[in-house]
Amino acid sequence: MYWRKVAGALASAPALQPKALATAAFAGGLLVGAATGLKLTAGLFEPALCLAFVATVGPWWRGLGLGVLAGIGVLIGVALAGGAWFWHAYDLTGNPFFPYLNNLFHSDLAVGESNRELSRLPRGLVAWLAQPVLIYLEPWLISLRFRDPRLAATYLATLVGLMLLLWQGLRRHRPPLLGPGIRFLLVFVAVAYVVWLVLFGVYRYAIVLEMLAPLLFTAVLFAFAAPSWRWPLAAGALLGLAVLTQQGDWQRRPFGRLGDAYVAVQGIDPGPLADAMVLMTAWRPGSKWRPASFLMPSFPAQVKFIRIAASDDPAENTYPGASRIARERIARHRGPFFVLFNPEDAETVGRQLAFFGLRQPEGRCDTLTSNVAEPFRLCPVAR
């Protein structure tokens, strides 16, 4: 019953009256814009929404107007949700989207590049043509620890749906093989997928597309199956998606008893840390860095923290302005220094310390343990 209602509502959505359609376009743009203001990578759904109205609502001038109206909603949503932060980031760094798009804004805190993550983009023609399927078959290619067929199912269903749309357009099929709501959803998913594939390729940015898999897959299936077979086939297909899913290891921890600390850290000696500055290393190519900021609340409140992210290798010094600020603060500090790092990353740590005129003398290091991660080392540092 639930899927019947959802499918029926979706099928009739773009058949709304013009005033209701205009409201939907503006409200949809407002929501997508707000999502982008909160998380820039949600911007891949902005052109998808606008072009879906342009491509599926007729006559052409009405679809174009709705696309423009959705775009206006997007701009207002971005301004409302992210405008204050973008202004603050611009005032602080000279780039409202720091560190991204620095090839346009040229903040002196980072190199003049887009600083976009490129390691997850497809490599080779096969990958460009079938990336979601390859991700499922070989998830380690993009550092995933699970298998979920929904993104591949969305991709395949979209391809089939677009071919049906082409067939429907060429043959002027009556009645239409796909309803107006499904056509809208197909264009939305197709455009968003192409933008995601070209700009990011990062799996988690496509979660919205993954969530649409059951609905889109079922809708396209309905175009082929006889009415009496639709729901059994849909149920079987969705069950198949569930069976093919392999859960990953997310290193979750039990909550424990009521009142217990969710993050418990041992090994911090507050005595030597009076007026101290703790240097936290950053990820660098070839390093074995692990995030450590969850340890910070367990330190005495007066301890200062600063991240060091540079070395004598120019390829690693991607934030020269930030490194300059770090060097200035280190030079002004008069208390003791410590470095917090993954024990397996000692060689990289030494290079980063040397860039700031510091060294790690021979001496006692403390081992910090917790209930959420492997141990870290906390070592004294000298100029």
Secondary structure, DSSP 4 states (H G I P E B T S, - for coil): -HHHHHHHHHHHGGGS-HHHHHHHHHHHHHHHHHHHHH-GGGGGHHHHHHHHHHHHSSSHHHHHHHHHHHHHHHHHHHHHHHHHHHHHHHHHHS-TTTTTTHHHH--TTS-SS-----TTS--SHHHHHHHHHHHHH-GGGGT-SSB-THHHHHHHHHHHHHHHHHHHHHHT-SS-SS-HHHHHHHHHHHHHHHHHHHHT--GGGGHHHHHTHHHHHHHHHHHHS-HHHHHHHHHHHHHHHHHT-B----------STTS-SS-EE---SGGGTT-EEEEE---TT------GGGGGGS-TT-EEEEE---SSGGG---HHHHHHHHHHHHH--S-EEEEE-GGGHHHHHHHHHHTT-B--SS--EEEEESSS--EEEEEEB-
